[in-house]
Amino acid sequence: MKISIILPAYNEESRLPHCLDALLSYLPSQDFDYEVIVSADGCTDGTERVAAEYAASDPHVRIVSFPERLGKGGGILNAARSASGDVLIITDVDLATPPEMIEPALAELQKGADIVYGSRNLPDSKILVQPPFHRKILGKAFNLLFRLLFGIDLHDTQCGFKAIRRGVLEALIDDLSVMGFAFDVDLAVKAVRHGYRIVEMPVTWSHVEGSTVRASKQVLEMGKDLLKLWFEDWRS
């Protein structure tokens, strides 16, 4: 089995070296083949240069870039189209969810899941560093609204860690319409409506400072996309 680890990256020059060092320390000891794809999404800093340096020294690392900002979902799909793994692991550059979560996610896929959503909100989830209070409240409110609007029993759509069979994403890719931060919601709704099985898995997680995205902009964009998806789902 081969896995493709996708790192959506927007101006992550400062955090990318730690992320790649951690992954390239963990992965060689595992019993699967792998590739690490840095998806540089309209970056204006040195993200592409850093990724290219790692790719030059390690054949497991590749960079996929796009000159203009696609958004989180767009960056993920841009990388997924070139992935060669049987399983795609999506994780944030900050590695708020550590690489060790890859093994239990693969175990869930082997037991029959089509997609695994990492969750910070399950009884067995371990939050080592709490997020700011306002982010915690906004996150819980967003996930409650998601369950009310779509009737899907997921308690944390926005955790940055996910695993998906490549064939499942290929089957859904033309139906996915949200390229921003609510991509995770779009993926969940379309997967469930097409009969795929999503398993929510508790993760170990730590809040990490240093995001280049403003929370206010993120909330407004996600709210707009959530309502768009609800209207689309209601009409279908």
N, C-alpha and C positions, 0 to 999 in steps of 0.2 A: 504494500500500500504506500502511496505517496500523498503527502499533504502539502498544500500551498497556504502559507501564512501571508495574509494580506494586511499591510499596514497603511491605512489611509493617512496621508501626511500633508498638512497645509502649514508651511513655514515652521518646520520642526527641526531646524538646524541644530539647536542646542540640546534637544532631548533625544534625537535619533541615535547618536553614538551609544548612549547607555542602553537603549532598547535593543539595538543590534548586538551589542556585546553580550547582553543577558540571553538573548535567543540563541546566539551562536555558541554560547557556553552550555546551554541546556540541550539543544537538539541533537548534537552528535552522539549522545549516549542513548538515544531512543532507538527502538527497533523498527523504524519506518524511514523511508526516503522523504526528503523535504526540499522545499524551495521557500525563500522569503522574498516577497514582492513588495517593494516600497512604491506606493502609488502617490507620486508627487503631483498634487492637485493645484495647479496655478500658482506655484510657489514663487515668491519674490526674494527669498533669502538664499542661503546656501544649502538647502535641503537636498537638491539634486546632486550637488558636488559631493556632499558627505556620502550619500547613497552610492554614487559612482565609485568612490574610493573603496568602500566595502566590497562592491561588486567586482572590482579589479583584483581584490585579494582573496575572494571566496566565491567559487562558482555557484554556490547555493543561493547567492543574493542577486536579485535582479531589480531594475528600476523601470517603472512604467510612468511616464509623465504626460501631462497635458498642459499646454501653455496658458489656457484660461481656466478660471475656477469652475469646476463642475459641481461642487458640493460633496458632502460626505458620501452620499449614496452613489453619485456619479463617479467619484473616485474609486469606490469599491468595485463597481461594475466594469469600469475601464480596466482595472487590474484582473478581474475575474475572467474577462474574455481571453486573456492570454495565459491563464493559469493551466498547469498541466497535472495538478494533483487530483486524486480521487475525492478528496475532502478539502474544503476551503475553511480555514480558520481565520476569522476576522478579529483583530484586536487593536486597541489604540496604542499609539506610540508611547504614551506614558506608562504602559504596562501596569495600569491600576489593578488589573487581574493578572497575576503572574503566569509565566509559561507552564508551570506545573499543572494548571487547569486543563491543558490540552489532553492529557491522558484520560481523565474522567469524561471529558466531552466525547472522545473517540469511543469510549466504552458505551456511552449512551447510543451512539450511532450503530455500533455493532449489535446492540440489543433491539434495534428496529426503528429508532428515531430517524426522521428525515432531516430535521433541523434541531439544533440545540441552542437555546437562549440562556446565556449566563444570567443569573439573578442575584441581586443584592438584598432582596426582600423576602427570602424564604427562611424558615426557622433555622436551617443549618448553614446559612450564609455567615461568613466571618468578615466583619468590617473592622479592619485594623486601624484605619485612620478615617474618622468621620468627615463628611463634606460639610461646608458651611450650612448653617441652619436654613437659610433661604433656599438653597439648592435642594436640601432634603425635602422641604415642604413642597416645592414646585414639582419635584420628581414624583412624590406620592400622589399629588393632585392630578398630574398628567396621566399616571398609570390608572388611577381610578376612573378618570374620564374615558380613557381607552376602553376599559372593560365595560363601562356603561354604554358606550356608543356601538361597540362591535360584538359584545357578548362573548369575547374570547378570554379564557381564564389564564392570562399571563400577568404577572405582578411586577415585571420590570422589563419593558421593551427596550430601554435605552442603555442598559449596560453594554459597554463596548466590546464584550467578548461573545462570539458566536461561532458555531460550527455548522456547516451545511454540506450535504452531498453535492458534488459538482453537477451531476445530472439533474438534480432538483432545481438548482439555480438556473441552469440552462433552459429548463422547461418553463420557468416563470419569468425569465428576463425580459421578454417582450411585453409582459403585462405590467411591469413595474414602472410607475410614472413619477414617483417622488425621488428627486435626486439630492435633497437636503438632509437635515438631521432626522426627519421623520421617515427616512428610508426604512428603518427597522420596523416601524408600524406597517408600512406598505407591504414589506416582505411577509410579516406575520399574517396580515389579513388575506393577501393573495394566496399564501401557502395553505391556510386553513380552508379557504373557499375552494381550492383545487384538491382537497382531500389529503394533503400531506400532514404528517404527524410532527408536531413541535413538542419537544420536552424542555421544560424549564429546570435548570440545574443550579444548585447553590454554588456560589463561588467565594473565594477569598478575595477581598477587594480593599484598596486603600485610595483615599482621595489624594490626588497629586496636583500641586499648584503648577502654574505655568502655561495654561491653555491660551492659545492665541485668539480664541473666539469669545466675544462679549456675550454674557449670559442674557442680557436684555434682547439682543438681536436674535439669539437662538430661540428664546421663548416665543417671540412673535412669529418667527418663521415656522416653528413646529406647530403652534396653534392654528395658523392658517392652513398648513398642510393636513392637519388632523381633520379639520372641517371639510376640506376638499375630498379627502379619502372617504369620510362618512357619507357625503353626498353621492359620490361615485358608487359606493357599496350599496346605499339605499336604492339607487336607480337600477342596479343590476338584478 
